[in-house]
Amino acid sequence: MWGGIPTESFKINTLQKYMKKIVEYRSLLNVEKTVSLKELKTIYRNAMKESHPDKFQGDDAGLKEAEENSKAIIEAYHFLVSINAETIQQGLPEYQETIATATITDYKYENIRLIVNFSNGSVYEYISVPKATYIKMVNADSPGRFAKRHVFNAFPYRKVSNQE
């Protein structure tokens, strides 16, 4: 960073960290990029059976390790489900309805991720959004209109939550 402005190498480094996270999650669950949701669920359940904390009662060291492994497996599973092509496709009608009719109630930028809260309670995370695009959105007369034109259909996204 130079003078508070992220450099191109900073952006690339952040994107690499994000991609590394995806690779680590896939490696943890031993899945390929093209894994189906059904296969992912089966793999997740089997992984949880192997490292479930209940299997280690009386073994404090094993219990602690099992709890940590379980947390990592759960985090990996939920993240991989959220970016899976089937999940995106299943949620497409809802996403299109959200970006067409709901207004933006809040947004924040963290590294290369733009997190947008909508009036219907949905929260989406847009990945690889350049800082310059975010700044233009903030300075636009209508951030919602800017986002519809330059963010919503231009960057990969995942649904983070639905607070309805």
N, C-alpha and C positions, 0 to 999 in steps of 0.2 A: 504494500500500500504506500502511496505517495501522497502526502497532504490529505489523508482521509479518503482519497479516491482509490478504489480497487484497480490495480493494474491488470493487464490481460493475463499475466502469469498467475496472479492471485485467483482470477476467475477460473482459469484452467485447473489450478491446484484444487479449488473447491469442488469443481465438477468431478475431478479424479477421485476425491475423497468420497463423494456421493456414489460414484460408480463402484468404488472399492467396497462400499457398504453393501451394495447389491450383490457383488461377487462373494463377499464373506457370508452373507445370508444364504445364498445358493449353495455355497460350499458346506456350511453348517448342516443344512438339511440334505445335502448331496442330491440336488436337483438341477436339471438343465433349464435353459432359458425358455424352452417350449413346453414346460410341464403344464398339464391340465389342472384345473382346480380340484377335480376328483382325486387325481394322483397326489397332488400337494397335500390334500387333507389326510389321505391315507399315510403318507410319509410323515406328516406332522404327528398324527396319533401314535404311530409306531415309535417315533423318536421320544415322545412324551412318556410312553410306557417304559422305555429303557432307562430314562433318567428321572422318573417320578420320585419326588422326595419320600413318599410313603415306603419305598423299597429300602430305605436306608435308616429306618428307625433303630436307635441304639448306636449308630455309627456317626458320631458328630461330624467328623471330617467328610465322610461320604455324603451326609445329609446337606452340609453347607455347599459342597460342590454340585450336588444334584439340584439344589435350589437355584444356584447361579446358572447351571445349564438349562434348567426349565425356563427361567426368565429369558435367556437368550433365544431359545427355541420358539417361545411364544412371540417374542418381538419379531424374529425373522419370519415366522409364518404369517403374522398379520400384515407385515410390510409387503411380503411377496404376493399375498392375496390381493392387496390393494393396487399393485401395479400389473397384475396379470391381465393379459389381453381379454380373457373371458369376462373378468370383472368389469373392465372398461366397457366392453360391448354390452354387458347386461345393464350397466348404469347409464348408457348413452342417452336413452329417452329422458331420464330424470335430469341428467346433466344439461341436455339441450333445453329442457323446460326451465331449469334454474337460470341459465345464462340469458334466456330470452325474456323471462318475466320477473325474476327476483332482482332486487336492488342490492348493491354492495353496502353492507353495514359497517364493515371494518376491513382493514388489510394491513399486513406488515411484511417486511422484507427481511429475510435472514440469509446471508450469503447469496446463493443463486436461487433461492426459493421464495416465491411470492405466495403468501397464505391469504386467501380471500374468504371472508365470512359474508354470507348472503342473508337476505331478509327472511327466507324460508327456513333458516336454521342450518343449512348446509355449509360445510367448510371444505374448500378445495385447496390443494397445494399445487402450484405450477412450478415446474422444475426447469432449471437452466435459463431463467429470466435474467437478462443482463441488467446491471445496476442502472445503466442509462435508460432502459425502457421503463424501469420503475420510477425513476426521477421524472421522466416525461409524463407518466401516469399521475403522479402526485401533483405536478404543475398544470395538468390539463384543466380546462374549464369544467369538464365533466369526466372524472376518472372512470365512471361506469361505462360511458360511451367509448372512451379510449381503450379500456380493457376489452370491450366487445370487439373492437376493430383490430387490436394489436396483441392481445394476450390470450384470450380464451380459446381460440382455435389455432394458435401459433406454437404453443409449448406443450410438452407432455404434462399430464396432470394426474392426480389421484385424489380420491375423496378421502378426507381426513376424518370427518365425523358429520353426523346429522343430529343437531341438538333439539329437534322438535319433540 
